[in-house]
Amino acid sequence: MKLTENIPFANLSYRLTLILLLNLHLLNAQSWTDVKIDSLINLMTVEEKIGQLTLFTSDWATTGPSIRGNYLDDIRSGKAGNIFNAHTSAYNAKLQKVAVEESRLGIPLLFGYDVIHGYKTIFPIPLAEAASWDLVLIEKSARIAGEEAAAGGLHWTYAPMVDIARDPRWGRIAEGAGEDVYLGSQIAGARVRGFQGDDLAAPNTILACAKHFAAYGVAQAGRDYHTVDISEHTLWETYLPPFKACVDAGVTTFMTSFNELFGVPASANQYLLEKVLRDTWHFQGFVVSDYTSINEMVNHGFATNNEEAAKLALNAGVDMDMQGAVYYDYAKDLLMNGRISEQTINMSVKRILQLKNKLGLFDDPYRYSDDQREKEIILSENNKAAAREIARQSMVLLSNKNQTLPLKSTEKIALIGPLVDSPIDMLGSWHGSGQASDVISILKAFTDQTTNFQYAKGCDIEGSDTTMFDQAILVAKNADKIVLVAGEDFTMSGEAASRAKIRIPEIQRELLKRLVALKKPVILVLINGRPLCLPWETEHVDAILEAWQPGTMAGPAIRDVLYGEFNPSGKLPVTFPIDEGQIPLYYNMKNTGRPMDPNQKYTSKYLDMPNEPLFPFGYGLSYTTFQYSMATVDKTEIERDDSLNFKITVTNTGHVGGQEITQLYMRDMFASVTRPVKELKRFEKFYLGPGESRDVKFTLSIEDLKFYNQELNWEAESGTFLFGIGGDSNTDLNIRVNLK
Ligand code: BGC
């Protein structure tokens, strides 16, 4: 569909050209684009400018209270310049036509949507993808999601979510890359590159959005939207780096978070938005608020009313108001009575128009609405194959006693559980416009490819109905091995989905206990959006496969792994605690003045619980085994301009080929600000055939030894550093290096 010849848009171009000619003298100082955009801003009324700062949801979906119903009138009058939750090529072209042909200036709309882990072809949830530690595949997943979204008429995704999360009770842990700063930052960059590609004007790339700025993942007690109270050091050391990685990767937009930071809600936080984002990182794009987060400053007890909230947000540098309608309602008055300046408004309008221009919307506002491309690209065989591959690479084998897995085709399998045939739950939270009907369930994959199995649902995901137990037990009794697929439904993680108890729901655990009592090999396949506490399960079942919420191709991917057609290689991007009482529990904690000593009462420990997790960060098994040689380093005394070269030999000592993810950890023993007991510094993922060896090499420089000192300067201090290389974060740090 090409509608560029429409009259008002041509009018706009014509008028802009005229104005440009009059402004040619400005070209020495500014770029052509800047002059063009400034000229457009000169044509705009105050209402039209505020319209560009306004983002309304369409009536297709909401993720919070819906405020406005008449958004079509608002588009027509130029009072709504951006729309989210509207998608498909045809629908968005229809809305675009209203903006371009019926509004006075014909400025094209910007369409946003939460394309978090896929648009129609749904990939594993981001936490799962992080478990692949595969930056190439993660970038590819975002690339495909971006391509599909762009073919569906979209320009902008609200992703990546780069909040480091160390509290698995928080449901939104599903949307991020887990607990680690280094891994999280690498993945943040990969996702931005994936969505945005090399050229924003290409019709298959979209704007990315780094969210939620900042520290949203530290909600107290893991309760969504709760208070955040952290030190400036922790902010810089742990929560800001993935956002900085997004800026370095060229991210074009930022979203503020719902929480407060240092007592100031993020949507009015000048420290974050001015000092960090604009002044320190020189971010050039625009900032959007989260859904009504500006209005919520009244509830925070920070702004006395919505008008003041609008003033605070605008003055702090929130360029666009998502759904709150506070700019819409109050910005004009604020401007008229001098509480905000015209320059502030113009600056925000300019940032937004600049990105509309970069997307090529001024050249062709319908560039992203192409019915043909939509038909060809969305859910294509290639995209589904990629989703299957990424899902397999994301799965983590947590235990495998007596090599219970992989299953053999000769074995009779009892396939049991409420998630075996529950397509929607494979998609996880924030599944875009992905549909259950496009999902290949586990039951379907088994039915298509396996003859030697029987299925029984056993129970619902939650509730107390045990009437289906007997049928499941009957099926189990008739089998050689029992596969129970258990876990959470798709609404049990994600936004506003915190859980105080992060167990498999009780009814499913009861069923599991009955199955275990049969004394046959039991394999637990987990479908879930967060770490779960699984102490009983780990002790009593024979194998556990963490499959997460694997997306559209869940069934084939899970079946591939269960039958050894794919050897699992994922490693946990987040710690699995034994018990909720240990939370927060993460690998790079500080040592404390009284580190745990089981024989000393007055040390940092519990009376009723170990300090250790059930499964540590970086952990994951394979159907083969890997042996590590002693690691070596080329120098043990270094100067500041030296590099450190590490080497270790990894050997596949088993009978099948497999991938290993080798990890390098560091500890700075003494520093002017205490350092964590371990920090991930490098990793490498590679394949080894049976019996094959590989020398894995890592190089570090002084940059990798730096931290934020007492003055918050990024520096390395002389002294002793320990290093260790291995297959998870339990690796011993046995290499000592001294920095002069
Ligand atoms: C979420 C954001 C999301 C927005 C738009 C909010 O509730 O916090 O992450 O992008 O809704 O759907």
Residues whose N, C-alpha, C, O or C-beta is under 5 A from the ligand:
A	BS01	BGC	T63 D114 Y158 D290 Y291
